[in-house]
């Protein structure tokens, strides 16, 4: 079956006259529990079909040498309650890679964690496994069903000149990795090393480790110790010795004065280089000298049919050879529900770069970028959602100084 035919199949299945009864029976079939209700498990999931049309090179965390891409993704979630104190969850995905790409389809265990809640008040929860970061407020709604957009905000997908596999040995190397030294800019060169570059925060950052979280009235807290920095690539998220020797520590503190507002502060610090980069680190230094430090603020607001989210981050990539490479990124997102089924969202994104010492002067180590995203969505049924997105981006002096991206997404929830 050709991938574009999945669109038609999803529409036929989800909108058939007997679809509602079918999904009710499916939910019952995928749920089991003990007679006393103390132990229970449930399977659920989403089937997504995304299509993208853009100018070469592919934007953000999309990997293809073409200008179009159709990307299917199946995500299956398992939620298990083990008595009153233990909870186990996992996410299995079948797709072409963690991020949209034209690679072969594979199966992957993205999340798995065991949670322990010693009390019933929600003040203390302990968690171990591989799970999304506690930083910010976008991660809490990054799933395809909850996210008003198809792509992530700029801080979570805009690639910088930082590599995690090799330590930068000079300012000229960092500027070359950011493609600032090619005149004129070269689109093929920008795509050739795309798989090596990292954003400020890599999507939901499913790194492995430990977490503690809870709430005290209007105050919520969360802290985690993981094996990889927020900028690390998905290949670095699995359990390894990095958790013990060079952990990344992140935390978020949030205050909700009422049902409408929520204010959060986040911070994170940890090495952004992989252990494989050790041979490229100069004598006398180690992975701990190459740290990513992130400080962020977030705000969310909900009132009637309006929802608003804002996030702002400042990241510093430390390097004993060239000093600090700083970058600032943020976005403002507004969603309005016109009807119970139809809604629209608009998002403004911005990222700027600080100066580094180079050739006797100072210059930015990246190109300042802004992007506008517009996304209408429509829920045909309680199980089927259709989404469109148009993005316009400006990145001066890049191979594509102005960029337009069109995307569609169909999500079937079960």
C-alpha positions as MATLAB code, in Angstrom:
seq = 'XXXXXXXXXXXXXXXXXXXXXXXXXXXXXXXXXXXXXXXXXXXXXXXXXXXXXXXXXXXXXXXXXXXXXXXXXXXXXXXXXXXXXXXXXXXXXXXXXXXXXXXXXXXXXXXXXXXXXXXXXXXXXXXXXXXXXXXXXXXXXXXXXXXXXXXXXXXXXXXXXXXXXXXXXXXXXXXXXXXXXXXXXXXXXXXXXXXXXXXXXXXXXXXXXXXXXXXXXXXXXXXXXXXXXXXXXXXXXXXXXXXXXXXXXXXXXXXXXXXXXXXXXXXXXXXXXXXXXXXXXXXXXXXXXXXXXXXXXXXXXXXXXXXXXXXXXXXXXXXXXXXXXXXXXXXXXXXXXXXXXXXXXXXXXXXXXXXXXXXXXXXXXXXXXXXXXXXXXXXXXXXXXXXXXXXXXXXXXXXXXXXXXXXXXXXXXX';
ca = [
       0.000    0.000    0.000;
       1.332    3.419   -0.928;
       1.706    5.806    2.006;
      -0.621    8.420    0.564;
      -3.402    5.823    0.532;
      -3.245    5.700    4.344;
      -5.069    9.038    4.345;
      -8.049    7.460    2.608;
      -7.949    4.364    4.818;
      -7.930    6.428    8.023;
     -10.864    8.526    6.820;
     -12.919    5.475    5.873;
     -12.239    3.630    9.133;
     -12.825    6.570   11.489;
     -15.917    8.007    9.819;
     -17.763    4.770    9.054;
     -21.256    4.585   10.622;
     -20.188    1.830   13.020;
     -16.866    3.448   13.915;
     -17.945    4.740   17.343;
     -19.156    1.315   18.458;
     -16.005   -0.270   17.070;
     -13.707    2.030   19.055;
     -15.765    1.535   22.223;
     -15.354   -2.212   21.894;
     -11.666   -1.779   21.085;
     -11.095    0.258   24.248;
     -12.771   -2.460   26.307;
     -10.683   -5.146   24.621;
      -7.447   -3.256   25.258;
      -8.207   -2.754   28.970;
      -7.926   -5.328   31.759;
      -8.202   -5.020   35.544;
      -8.414   -7.160   38.652;
     -11.700   -7.728   40.466;
     -10.795   -5.257   43.228;
      -9.532   -2.634   40.776;
      -6.080   -2.487   42.376;
      -4.299   -3.784   39.282;
      -5.138   -2.704   35.760;
      -3.578   -2.181   32.351;
      -4.637   -0.404   29.194;
      -3.259   -0.122   25.681;
      -3.940    2.971   23.593;
      -2.267    4.768   20.745;
      -2.247    7.047   17.740;
      -1.701    6.473   14.044;
      -0.354    9.550   12.261;
       0.179   10.241    8.584;
       2.084   13.453    7.917;
       2.982   15.089    4.628;
       5.454   17.933    4.115;
       6.305   20.176    1.180;
       9.253   22.559    1.544;
      12.290   24.082   -0.124;
      15.600   22.241    0.008;
      17.280   21.764    2.435;
      14.586   20.282    4.676;
      13.785   22.502    7.692;
      14.114   21.654   11.382;
      14.242   17.979   12.329;
      13.063   16.678    8.941;
      15.585   14.451    7.176;
      15.269   13.920    3.436;
      17.219   15.166    0.383;
      13.915   15.793   -1.414;
      11.416   18.642   -1.151;
       8.450   16.472   -0.149;
       7.991   13.788    2.484;
       5.158   11.522    3.607;
       5.789   10.160    7.085;
       3.606    7.517    8.834;
       3.912    6.866   12.564;
       2.246    4.393   14.926;
       2.590    5.036   18.665;
       1.290    2.497   21.191;
       1.039    3.395   24.883;
       0.795    0.969   27.782;
      -0.427    2.267   31.158;
      -0.369   -0.151   34.083;
      -1.511    0.479   37.639;
       0.074   -1.838   40.219;
      -1.795   -1.212   43.438;
      -2.140    2.255   44.893;
       1.532    3.172   44.860;
       3.093    1.859   41.641;
       2.443    2.906   38.060;
       4.218    1.639   34.940;
       4.026    3.215   31.484;
       5.712    2.643   28.135;
       5.572    3.959   24.563;
       6.439    1.864   21.513;
       6.719    3.549   18.126;
       6.804    2.160   14.613;
       8.100    4.802   12.216;
      11.008    5.944   10.067;
      12.995    7.382   12.931;
      12.305    9.500   15.982;
      12.075   12.540   13.713;
      10.395   12.656   10.301;
      12.642   11.112    7.637;
      12.735    8.922    4.531;
      14.530    6.021    6.257;
      13.244    2.460    6.538;
      10.456    1.729    9.014;
      11.612    0.420   12.394;
      10.194   -0.409   15.814;
      11.538    1.385   18.872;
      10.825    1.572   22.605;
      10.801    5.337   23.177;
       9.590    5.549   26.764;
       9.410    3.215   29.739;
       9.260    4.188   33.389;
       8.199    2.957   36.800;
       6.599    5.493   39.127;
       6.242    5.189   42.903;
       3.877    7.383   44.920;
       4.235    6.646   48.654;
       1.310    8.895   49.610;
      -2.089    9.754   48.196;
      -1.787   13.554   48.299;
       0.451   13.781   45.197;
       3.175   15.623   47.081;
       5.896   13.085   46.289;
       6.389   10.880   43.238;
       9.553    9.014   42.303;
      10.245    7.779   38.780;
      12.972    5.786   37.042;
      13.289    4.948   33.348;
      13.369    6.699   29.993;
      10.870    9.542   29.747;
      10.268   13.114   28.567;
      12.056   15.989   30.269;
      10.376   17.995   33.029;
      11.595   21.291   31.508;
       9.096   23.786   30.068;
       5.418   23.447   29.199;
       5.481   22.337   25.532;
       6.673   18.824   26.384;
       3.518   18.276   28.430;
       1.469   18.623   25.219;
       3.885   17.475   22.510;
       1.829   14.471   21.362;
       0.176   14.717   17.951;
      -3.337   14.718   19.455;
      -2.617   17.490   21.980;
      -0.211   19.675   19.976;
      -2.114   22.367   17.991;
       0.705   22.263   15.419;
       2.426   19.547   13.419;
       5.988   20.683   14.107;
       7.687   21.690   17.354;
       8.448   25.291   18.382;
      11.781   26.723   17.249;
      13.699   26.086   20.529;
      12.956   22.361   20.188;
      13.977   21.817   16.559;
      16.120   24.632   15.139;
      19.591   23.171   14.542;
      22.646   25.125   15.726;
      26.348   24.704   14.901;
      26.911   22.509   17.971;
      27.920   18.875   17.416;
      27.811   16.271   20.179;
      30.266   13.887   18.486;
      33.289   16.237   18.213;
      34.603   19.017   20.456;
      35.000   22.404   18.772;
      38.720   23.234   18.578;
      38.422   26.851   17.371;
      35.933   29.614   16.670;
      36.470   29.086   12.947;
      35.338   25.466   13.247;
      32.169   26.476   15.096;
      31.371   29.104   12.456;
      31.987   26.533    9.727;
      29.668   24.032   11.421;
      27.041   26.790   11.558;
      27.643   27.376    7.809;
      28.566   31.018    8.293;
      31.833   30.962    6.321;
      30.539   29.777    2.939;
      30.066   32.604    0.427;
      27.642   32.178   -1.194;
      25.736   29.792    1.136;
      25.453   26.224   -0.128;
      22.232   24.249    0.379;
      23.887   20.862   -0.206;
      26.552   21.620    2.388;
      23.912   22.683    4.918;
      22.116   19.381    4.475;
      25.234   17.170    4.362;
      26.084   17.534    8.061;
      22.542   18.094    9.310;
      22.547   14.763   11.166;
      25.493   15.963   13.282;
      24.013   19.250   14.489;
      21.916   19.794   17.631;
      19.144   22.229   18.656;
      18.914   23.911   22.022;
      16.454   21.212   23.191;
      15.864   18.073   21.133;
      12.084   17.692   21.111;
      10.709   16.097   24.291;
      14.205   14.759   25.183;
      13.399   11.171   26.181;
      16.709   10.696   28.010;
      17.113    8.051   30.741;
      17.354    8.625   34.456;
      15.534    9.443   37.678;
      12.909   12.045   38.546;
      11.071   13.378   41.562;
       7.946   15.512   41.301;
       4.806   16.546   43.142;
       2.606   19.433   44.181;
       1.868   21.483   47.282;
      -1.360   23.349   46.739;
      -0.766   25.844   43.937;
       2.939   25.014   43.692;
       4.290   22.122   41.595;
       7.885   20.964   41.378;
       9.858   18.477   39.281;
      13.539   17.548   39.143;
      15.407   14.934   37.145;
      18.880   13.469   36.778;
      19.500   11.989   33.331;
      22.251   10.593   31.153;
      22.148   13.231   28.384;
      21.836   16.986   27.982;
      18.714   18.632   26.579;
      20.511   19.183   23.251;
      21.506   15.521   22.910;
      20.333   13.430   19.960;
      17.894   10.503   20.338;
      20.743    7.993   19.950;
      22.153    9.278   23.265;
      18.982    8.789   25.301;
      19.317    5.081   26.162;
      20.715    4.056   29.554;
      24.517    4.136   29.759;
      27.305    5.079   32.140;
      26.779    8.778   31.441;
      24.063    8.869   34.116;
      26.593    7.903   36.764;
      29.710    9.753   35.604;
      28.350   12.898   33.919;
      24.666   13.373   34.732;
      22.451   16.147   33.445;
      20.347   17.763   36.171;
      17.139   19.614   35.252;
      14.294   21.094   37.287;
      11.073   23.065   36.945;
       9.102   25.011   39.531;
       5.597   26.213   38.645;
       2.965   28.324   40.374;
      -0.735   28.328   39.458;
      -2.490   31.290   41.137;
      -5.847   30.242   39.649;
      -7.340   27.978   36.997;
      -6.425   30.406   34.197;
      -2.728   31.059   34.781;
       0.374   28.921   35.250;
       3.914   30.326   35.602;
       7.011   28.148   35.413;
      10.793   28.421   35.791;
      13.147   25.759   34.414;
      16.890   25.139   34.564;
      19.223   22.437   33.303;
      22.953   21.705   33.190;
      24.915   18.777   31.802;
      27.625   17.755   29.276;
      26.490   18.029   25.666;
      29.305   15.879   24.192;
      29.093   12.105   23.842;
      31.834    9.918   25.373;
      32.891    9.189   21.762;
      34.099   12.812   21.581;
      36.740   12.282   24.290;
      39.658   11.863   21.808;
      38.890   15.365   20.444;
      38.989   17.048   23.872;
      42.336   18.744   24.694;
      44.538   17.362   27.459;
      43.597   18.511   30.929;
      39.891   18.767   30.159;
      36.980   16.328   30.215;
      33.327   16.009   29.277;
      32.374   18.044   32.335;
      34.077   21.103   30.838;
      31.701   21.044   27.858;
      28.356   21.734   29.467;
      25.034   22.989   28.205;
      23.361   25.340   30.685;
      19.721   26.223   30.018;
      17.476   28.652   31.896;
      13.861   29.072   30.858;
      10.564   30.688   31.751;
       7.106   29.603   30.644;
       3.563   30.931   30.971;
       0.232   29.353   30.069;
      -3.234   30.909   30.090;
      -6.689   29.483   29.407;
      -9.988   31.380   29.321;
     -13.180   30.193   27.648;
     -12.190   29.321   24.045;
      -8.688   30.827   24.312;
      -5.421   29.120   25.187;
      -2.037   30.835   25.251;
       1.451   29.410   25.806;
       4.779   31.235   25.988;
       8.305   29.956   26.543;
      11.685   31.702   26.540;
      15.060   29.969   26.914;
      18.665   31.037   27.188;
      21.233   28.321   26.511;
      25.008   28.418   26.968;
      27.334   25.862   25.395;
      30.559   26.008   27.395;
      33.893   25.375   25.670;
      37.300   25.863   27.347;
      38.940   26.594   23.988;
      36.685   29.336   22.633;
      34.636   30.409   25.655;
      30.855   30.430   25.836;
      28.457   30.178   22.903;
      25.117   31.680   23.972;
      21.760   31.555   22.222;
      18.270   32.772   23.089;
      15.053   31.233   21.730;
      11.371   31.504   22.484;
       7.861   31.466   21.096;
       4.328   32.683   21.751;
       1.425   30.439   20.796;
      -2.305   31.200   20.731;
      -5.142   28.738   20.110;
      -8.817   29.583   19.670;
     -11.645   27.050   19.517;
     -14.232   28.324   17.025;
     -16.542   25.324   17.503;
     -16.264   22.099   19.537;
     -14.611   20.520   16.472;
     -12.823   23.356   14.682;
      -9.906   25.327   16.116;
      -7.034   27.449   14.864;
      -3.605   28.294   16.239;
      -0.855   30.789   15.453;
       2.717   30.736   16.761;
       5.556   33.232   16.497;
       9.107   31.866   17.027;
      12.438   33.626   17.390;
      16.072   32.576   17.977;
      19.137   34.837   18.294;
      22.825   34.146   18.900;
      25.473   35.797   21.058;
      28.934   36.860   19.913;
      32.144   34.836   20.132;
      35.771   35.911   19.657;
      36.973   35.314   16.094;
      39.843   36.697   13.982;
      40.552   39.559   16.382;
      36.918   40.614   16.677;
      33.548   39.358   17.771;
      30.680   37.969   15.677;
      27.508   35.912   16.206;
      27.993   32.146   16.023;
      24.629   31.563   14.313;
      22.037   33.234   12.110;
      19.179   35.032   13.866;
      15.951   33.359   12.777;
      12.234   33.977   13.112;
       9.295   31.855   12.002;
       5.517   32.223   11.868;
       3.319   29.089   12.057;
      -0.422   28.974   11.321;
      -2.389   25.774   11.896;
      -6.140   25.090   11.607;
      -7.367   21.704   12.852;
     -10.666   19.844   12.698;
     -11.846   16.841   14.705;
     -14.159   14.860   12.463;
     -14.909   12.366   15.247;
     -13.688   11.764   18.816;
     -11.030    9.511   17.236;
      -9.987   11.390   14.073;
      -8.270   14.743   13.771;
      -7.088   16.560   10.641;
      -4.493   19.314   10.818;
      -2.900   21.742    8.352;
       0.125   23.962    8.902;
       1.770   26.764    6.980;
       5.127   28.124    8.131;
       7.064   31.146    6.917;
      10.656   31.514    8.116;
      13.368   34.120    7.616;
      17.048   33.284    8.191;
      19.239   35.953    6.547;
      22.278   34.784    4.553;
      21.216   31.128    4.657;
      20.954   28.967    1.542;
      17.191   29.600    1.839;
      16.910   33.088    3.416;
      13.128   32.848    3.253;
      11.427   29.505    3.581;
       7.860   28.263    3.271;
       6.670   24.896    4.540;
       3.274   23.285    4.013;
       2.301   20.311    6.182;
      -0.743   18.120    6.751;
      -1.435   15.546    9.436;
      -4.174   13.000   10.029;
      -4.282   11.443   13.503;
      -6.367    8.412   14.411;
      -6.615    7.843   18.167;
      -7.596    4.508   19.715;
];
